[in-house]
Amino acid sequence: MTDGYDERIIRRIINWINTSSPSEQATELEGDKVPLLLKINMIDGDLITLEPAYNCKGRLIKTCTAVDGEIVLTKNKKKIRLTSQELYDWISMNLLDHLKKNF
């Protein structure tokens, strides 16, 4: 982090993670094709990823749709599905805007 803006974003994300609640649904998306993924490199060297959660239906042809208000957090290859409307909304909407403005 090089400025206060980035630090505020990370603190907000951490707060959303800490105030989220666990979800019992699956954490894996069929085919491992995640269209939106946020990666955070921690000071201790750990990598945390956040992505919208999906529900998939079908046998031969799978249809996967994002679940409103749910995300999947991955740390040290362990996936946890969480419910946090604020974090889901930020990842789905504001992350795209942030990336467009900064890259």
LOSE-127625 format. One record per atom (N, C-alpha, C): residue in three letters; atom name; z, x negated, y; residue number from 0. Coordinates in steps of 0.1 Angstrom, whole numbers, plus 5000, padded with zeros to 4 digits. Layout:
REM residues N
aa;at;zz;xx;yy;i
ala;CA;Z;X;Y;NUM
...
***
This chain:
REM residues 103
aa;at;zz;xx;yy;i
met;N;5000;4992;4988;0
met;CA;5000;5000;5000;0
met;C;5000;4991;5012;0
thr;N;4991;4994;5022;1
thr;CA;4990;4986;5033;1
thr;C;4994;4993;5046;1
asp;N;4995;5006;5046;2
asp;CA;5000;5013;5058;2
asp;C;5009;5025;5054;2
gly;N;5015;5031;5064;3
gly;CA;5024;5042;5062;3
gly;C;5018;5054;5055;3
tyr;N;5005;5056;5058;4
tyr;CA;4998;5068;5053;4
tyr;C;4997;5067;5038;4
asp;N;4993;5056;5032;5
asp;CA;4993;5054;5017;5
asp;C;5006;5056;5011;5
glu;N;5016;5051;5018;6
glu;CA;5030;5052;5012;6
glu;C;5035;5067;5012;6
arg;N;5031;5074;5022;7
arg;CA;5035;5088;5023;7
arg;C;5028;5096;5012;7
ile;N;5016;5093;5009;8
ile;CA;5008;5100;4998;8
ile;C;5015;5097;4985;8
ile;N;5018;5084;4982;9
ile;CA;5025;5080;4969;9
ile;C;5038;5087;4968;9
arg;N;5046;5087;4979;10
arg;CA;5059;5094;4978;10
arg;C;5058;5109;4975;10
arg;N;5048;5115;4981;11
arg;CA;5046;5129;4979;11
arg;C;5042;5132;4964;11
ile;N;5033;5123;4959;12
ile;CA;5029;5124;4945;12
ile;C;5041;5123;4936;12
ile;N;5049;5113;4938;13
ile;CA;5061;5110;4930;13
ile;C;5071;5122;4931;13
asn;N;5072;5128;4943;14
asn;CA;5081;5140;4944;14
asn;C;5075;5151;4936;14
trp;N;5062;5154;4936;15
trp;CA;5056;5164;4928;15
trp;C;5058;5162;4913;15
ile;N;5057;5150;4909;16
ile;CA;5059;5147;4895;16
ile;C;5074;5149;4891;16
asn;N;5083;5145;4900;17
asn;CA;5097;5147;4897;17
asn;C;5102;5161;4897;17
thr;N;5095;5170;4904;18
thr;CA;5099;5184;4905;18
thr;C;5090;5193;4896;18
ser;N;5081;5187;4889;19
ser;CA;5073;5195;4879;19
ser;C;5081;5199;4867;19
ser;N;5076;5208;4859;20
ser;CA;5082;5212;4847;20
ser;C;5073;5209;4835;20
pro;N;5078;5206;4823;21
pro;CA;5070;5204;4811;21
pro;C;5062;5216;4807;21
ser;N;5050;5214;4801;22
ser;CA;5042;5224;4796;22
ser;C;5040;5221;4781;22
glu;N;5039;5231;4773;23
glu;CA;5038;5229;4758;23
glu;C;5024;5228;4753;23
gln;N;5014;5229;4762;24
gln;CA;5000;5229;4758;24
gln;C;4995;5215;4755;24
ala;N;4983;5215;4749;25
ala;CA;4977;5202;4745;25
ala;C;4975;5193;4757;25
thr;N;4975;5180;4755;26
thr;CA;4973;5170;4766;26
thr;C;4960;5163;4765;26
glu;N;4952;5165;4754;27
glu;CA;4939;5159;4752;27
glu;C;4928;5168;4756;27
leu;N;4918;5162;4763;28
leu;CA;4906;5169;4766;28
leu;C;4896;5165;4756;28
glu;N;4888;5175;4750;29
glu;CA;4878;5172;4740;29
glu;C;4868;5162;4745;29
gly;N;4865;5151;4738;30
gly;CA;4855;5141;4742;30
gly;C;4860;5131;4752;30
asp;N;4873;5132;4756;31
asp;CA;4878;5123;4766;31
asp;C;4870;5121;4778;31
lys;N;4864;5132;4783;32
lys;CA;4856;5131;4795;32
lys;C;4863;5139;4806;32
val;N;4871;5131;4814;33
val;CA;4878;5137;4824;33
val;C;4871;5136;4837;33
pro;N;4867;5147;4844;34
pro;CA;4859;5145;4856;34
pro;C;4867;5140;4868;34
leu;N;4880;5141;4868;35
leu;CA;4888;5137;4880;35
leu;C;4901;5131;4875;35
leu;N;4903;5118;4879;36
leu;CA;4914;5110;4874;36
leu;C;4920;5102;4885;36
leu;N;4933;5102;4887;37
leu;CA;4940;5094;4897;37
leu;C;4947;5083;4890;37
lys;N;4945;5070;4893;38
lys;CA;4952;5059;4887;38
lys;C;4961;5053;4897;38
ile;N;4974;5051;4893;39
ile;CA;4984;5044;4902;39
ile;C;4989;5032;4894;39
asn;N;4987;5020;4900;40
asn;CA;4993;5008;4895;40
asn;C;5007;5006;4901;40
met;N;5017;5006;4892;41
met;CA;5031;5005;4896;41
met;C;5034;4990;4899;41
ile;N;5045;4988;4907;42
ile;CA;5049;4974;4910;42
ile;C;5053;4967;4897;42
asp;N;5059;4974;4887;43
asp;CA;5063;4968;4875;43
asp;C;5052;4965;4865;43
gly;N;5039;4968;4869;44
gly;CA;5028;4965;4861;44
gly;C;5023;4977;4852;44
asp;N;5031;4988;4852;45
asp;CA;5027;4999;4844;45
asp;C;5015;5006;4852;45
leu;N;5007;5014;4844;46
leu;CA;4996;5022;4850;46
leu;C;5000;5036;4847;46
ile;N;4999;5044;4857;47
ile;CA;5001;5059;4855;47
ile;C;4988;5065;4859;47
thr;N;4984;5075;4851;48
thr;CA;4972;5083;4854;48
thr;C;4976;5097;4855;48
leu;N;4969;5104;4864;49
leu;CA;4971;5119;4866;49
leu;C;4958;5125;4866;49
glu;N;4957;5137;4859;50
glu;CA;4944;5144;4858;50
glu;C;4947;5159;4856;50
pro;N;4938;5167;4860;51
pro;CA;4940;5182;4857;51
pro;C;4941;5184;4842;51
ala;N;4949;5194;4838;52
ala;CA;4950;5198;4824;52
ala;C;4939;5208;4821;52
tyr;N;4934;5208;4809;53
tyr;CA;4924;5217;4804;53
tyr;C;4928;5224;4792;53
asn;N;4923;5236;4790;54
asn;CA;4923;5243;4777;54
asn;C;4909;5244;4772;54
cys;N;4907;5241;4759;55
cys;CA;4894;5241;4753;55
cys;C;4893;5252;4742;55
lys;N;4882;5259;4741;56
lys;CA;4880;5269;4731;56
lys;C;4867;5267;4724;56
gly;N;4866;5271;4712;57
gly;CA;4854;5270;4704;57
gly;C;4855;5260;4693;57
arg;N;4846;5261;4683;58
arg;CA;4846;5252;4672;58
arg;C;4835;5242;4673;58
leu;N;4823;5246;4672;59
leu;CA;4811;5237;4672;59
leu;C;4808;5234;4687;59
ile;N;4808;5244;4695;60
ile;CA;4806;5241;4710;60
ile;C;4819;5245;4717;60
lys;N;4824;5235;4723;61
lys;CA;4837;5236;4730;61
lys;C;4835;5239;4745;61
thr;N;4842;5248;4750;62
thr;CA;4842;5251;4764;62
thr;C;4856;5248;4770;62
cys;N;4857;5239;4779;63
cys;CA;4870;5235;4785;63
cys;C;4870;5239;4800;63
thr;N;4882;5245;4803;64
thr;CA;4884;5249;4817;64
thr;C;4897;5243;4822;64
ala;N;4897;5239;4834;65
ala;CA;4910;5234;4840;65
ala;C;4920;5246;4841;65
val;N;4933;5242;4839;66
val;CA;4944;5252;4839;66
val;C;4950;5251;4853;66
asp;N;4949;5262;4861;67
asp;CA;4955;5262;4874;67
asp;C;4970;5258;4874;67
gly;N;4973;5248;4882;68
gly;CA;4988;5244;4883;68
gly;C;4993;5235;4873;68
glu;N;4984;5230;4864;69
glu;CA;4989;5220;4853;69
glu;C;4981;5207;4854;69
ile;N;4989;5196;4852;70
ile;CA;4983;5183;4851;70
ile;C;4988;5176;4839;70
val;N;4981;5165;4836;71
val;CA;4985;5156;4825;71
val;C;4988;5142;4831;71
leu;N;5000;5138;4829;72
leu;CA;5005;5125;4833;72
leu;C;5005;5115;4821;72
thr;N;4999;5104;4823;73
thr;CA;4999;5094;4812;73
thr;C;5005;5081;4817;73
lys;N;5015;5076;4809;74
lys;CA;5022;5064;4812;74
lys;C;5024;5057;4799;74
asn;N;5020;5044;4798;75
asn;CA;5021;5036;4786;75
asn;C;5016;5043;4774;75
lys;N;5004;5050;4776;76
lys;CA;4997;5057;4765;76
lys;C;5004;5070;4760;76
lys;N;5014;5074;4767;77
lys;CA;5021;5086;4763;77
lys;C;5017;5097;4774;77
lys;N;5012;5108;4768;78
lys;CA;5007;5119;4777;78
lys;C;5017;5130;4777;78
ile;N;5020;5135;4789;79
ile;CA;5029;5146;4792;79
ile;C;5021;5156;4800;79
arg;N;5022;5169;4796;80
arg;CA;5015;5179;4804;80
arg;C;5026;5186;4812;80
leu;N;5023;5187;4825;81
leu;CA;5033;5192;4835;81
leu;C;5028;5203;4843;81
thr;N;5037;5212;4848;82
thr;CA;5033;5222;4857;82
thr;C;5038;5219;4871;82
ser;N;5028;5218;4880;83
ser;CA;5031;5215;4894;83
ser;C;5019;5220;4902;83
gln;N;5020;5231;4908;84
gln;CA;5009;5237;4916;84
gln;C;5005;5228;4928;84
glu;N;5015;5222;4934;85
glu;CA;5012;5214;4946;85
glu;C;5004;5201;4942;85
leu;N;5009;5195;4931;86
leu;CA;5002;5183;4927;86
leu;C;4988;5186;4921;86
tyr;N;4986;5197;4914;87
tyr;CA;4973;5201;4909;87
tyr;C;4964;5204;4921;87
asp;N;4969;5211;4931;88
asp;CA;4960;5214;4943;88
asp;C;4956;5201;4950;88
trp;N;4965;5192;4951;89
trp;CA;4962;5180;4958;89
trp;C;4952;5172;4950;89
ile;N;4954;5170;4937;90
ile;CA;4944;5163;4929;90
ile;C;4930;5170;4930;90
ser;N;4930;5183;4929;91
ser;CA;4918;5190;4928;91
ser;C;4910;5191;4941;91
met;N;4917;5191;4952;92
met;CA;4911;5193;4965;92
met;C;4912;5181;4974;92
asn;N;4924;5177;4977;93
asn;CA;4926;5167;4987;93
asn;C;4922;5153;4983;93
leu;N;4923;5150;4970;94
leu;CA;4919;5137;4965;94
leu;C;4904;5135;4967;94
leu;N;4896;5145;4965;95
leu;CA;4882;5144;4967;95
leu;C;4879;5141;4982;95
asp;N;4886;5149;4991;96
asp;CA;4884;5146;5005;96
asp;C;4889;5132;5009;96
his;N;4900;5128;5004;97
his;CA;4905;5114;5007;97
his;C;4895;5104;5002;97
leu;N;4890;5105;4991;98
leu;CA;4880;5095;4986;98
leu;C;4867;5095;4994;98
lys;N;4863;5107;4998;99
lys;CA;4851;5108;5007;99
lys;C;4853;5101;5020;99
lys;N;4864;5102;5026;100
lys;CA;4867;5096;5039;100
lys;C;4869;5081;5038;100
asn;N;4874;5076;5026;101
asn;CA;4878;5062;5026;101
asn;C;4869;5053;5017;101
phe;N;4859;5059;5011;102
phe;CA;4850;5050;5003;102
phe;C;4835;5053;5006;102
***
